[in-house]
């Protein structure tokens, strides 16, 4: 029995060392220190406002709130990454351990708030989670990253001001974040917190018990200044268990007249994922047909004599484009000129678009109504002026289409093949799509940035990529 426990002890030791040996190359703080916008998603006004609040709060309390935006976590857990940034940068005072790190990872679409030891009383896990739910997620889910971050910054600042009994410049309007709101509840400890305490105590007792059975002595050299692991906090959607980090030094880095004061972190805080990203192509994926061809046929039946003048060239270019004989720009340019000339006949061309969808809305495929979610995104080569109407009708809030002005006939952007990816990223940044639905390999650029890909044929759906691997 003693040998079994000894073996178990060795296994646990190796397992724990494997976690602590995993390291990551963390960025250095910018000269601003309080705001480190590495992916340029915070506007100048909000950045300046956070800098002023951060400096004022630091001068009165020695607390430091640091915002960091990065493009990718590179496979690491968002809480662990934020925790290690706080340790490496020494956020907060060494005497009071009163630092806070707010980390947003754009491509992972996750945000974490990690709290120094000295603030875990006023900013417990539950309270931090509710701040994220009330002030960060509503804006981040709509891709308004700058507002989400400054609202979160102000809410955290207000709590710290209350803790220290100080008031900042009234121009910051921090009173609107008063803890009279229901999201503050210091007294409750949910099942997750209780289970974390119980599990931690059990592990400590188990290690002591095994150590005694194996005849070993305690060795303080294995004990750091706190746990190297933050609590695991996950959200709905694919999750990956990621290894921890080594503890990092309690140093400080100067920047913009400020520097980290050597504050320490133990893993208190919370995180959220903002949006499980599910993206759909439209034509032949959600819609049974090609909307561009259908609108052409609609007007052909309505005004045959006028439209027939454009028909030969339009159909020819459409076919040539489908067989890659001309570029999408050439095909859309041909379409835009015809569109402009014809649309000019109508006092309100948008009334005609509504009538078109009156006749064609039934062609939206049945399978979609069974899986539809309010956060779905549609990205299509269909002109935005057409796409908006049908998406509004069937309850899709987020959509991107080719930007074609039906009045001027101007093509401002084309949303097809590699252009589709460019337009998508201009709106959502360098994110990773969780699920992508399409009918064609022409969408390969979009497939390449998707974890899961589903090929749609009629109402039949076949998964061709799972967790980043083609199947």
HELIX and SHEET records of a PDB file:
HELIX    1   1 UNK A    2  UNK A   20  1                                  19    
HELIX    2   2 UNK A   44  UNK A   61  1                                  18    
HELIX    3   3 UNK A   78  UNK A   89  1                                  12    
HELIX    4   4 UNK A  117  UNK A  119  5                                   3    
HELIX    5   5 UNK A  125  UNK A  131  1                                   7    
HELIX    6   6 UNK A  132  UNK A  136  3                                   5    
HELIX    7   7 UNK A  137  UNK A  140  1                                   4    
HELIX    8   8 UNK A  145  UNK A  164  1                                  20    
HELIX    9   9 UNK A  170  UNK A  172  5                                   3    
HELIX   10  10 UNK A  174  UNK A  177  5                                   4    
HELIX   11  11 UNK A  191  UNK A  213  1                                  23    
HELIX   12  12 UNK A  220  UNK A  222  5                                   3    
HELIX   13  13 UNK A  291  UNK A  302  1                                  12    
HELIX   14  14 UNK A  304  UNK A  322  1                                  19    
HELIX   15  15 UNK A  328  UNK A  343  1                                  16    
HELIX   16  16 UNK A  349  UNK A  360  1                                  12    
HELIX   17  17 UNK A  361  UNK A  363  5                                   3    
HELIX   18  18 UNK A  366  UNK A  371  1                                   6    
HELIX   19  19 UNK A  384  UNK A  394  1                                  11    
HELIX   20  20 UNK A  418  UNK A  428  1                                  11    
HELIX   21  21 UNK A  441  UNK A  443  5                                   3    
HELIX   22  22 UNK A  444  UNK A  448  1                                   5    
SHEET    1   A 5 UNK A  35  UNK A  37  0                                        
SHEET    2   A 5 UNK A  64  UNK A  70  1                                        
SHEET    3   A 5 UNK A  99  UNK A 105  1                                        
SHEET    4   A 5 UNK A 110  UNK A 116 -1                                        
SHEET    5   A 5 UNK A 265  UNK A 273 -1                                        
SHEET    1   B 2 UNK A 254  UNK A 255  0                                        
SHEET    2   B 2 UNK A 258  UNK A 259 -1                                        
SHEET    1   C 8 UNK A 411  UNK A 413  0                                        
SHEET    2   C 8 UNK A 398  UNK A 404 -1                                        
SHEET    3   C 8 UNK A 377  UNK A 383  1                                        
SHEET    4   C 8 UNK A 278  UNK A 280  1                                        
SHEET    5   C 8 UNK A 433  UNK A 438  1                                        
SHEET    6   C 8 UNK A 450  UNK A 457  1                                        
SHEET    7   C 8 UNK A 460  UNK A 466 -1                                        
SHEET    8   C 8 UNK A 469  UNK A 470 -1                                        
END                                                                             
